[in-house]
Amino acid sequence: MPVDRKDITQDEPQVSCGICMNEIPASVALSIEGDEYVQYVCGIPCHHKWKEQSEKNRNPDVEAG
């Protein structure tokens, strides 16, 4: 979901999407919490890409089909 930049103030904290590296307001970012980290994604498409990458890293012998 695109963010309307007109509604973002300069004072709002920004985070980087862990997949596409776009800067997004922390208030609209989705967070994926691990044991020792938090990764932010900007929306559902990037969340799906993160999930695919995570599954590949856990199962390197299984090819995506």
Sequence and secondary structure as in RCSB ss.txt:
>XXXX:A:sequence
MPVDRKDITQDEPQVSCGICMNEIPASVALSIEGDEYVQYVCGIPCHHKWKEQSEKNRNPDVEAG
>XXXX:A:secstr
    GGG  TTS EEE TTT  EEETTT EEEE SS EEEESSHHHHHHHHHHHHHHH TTS   
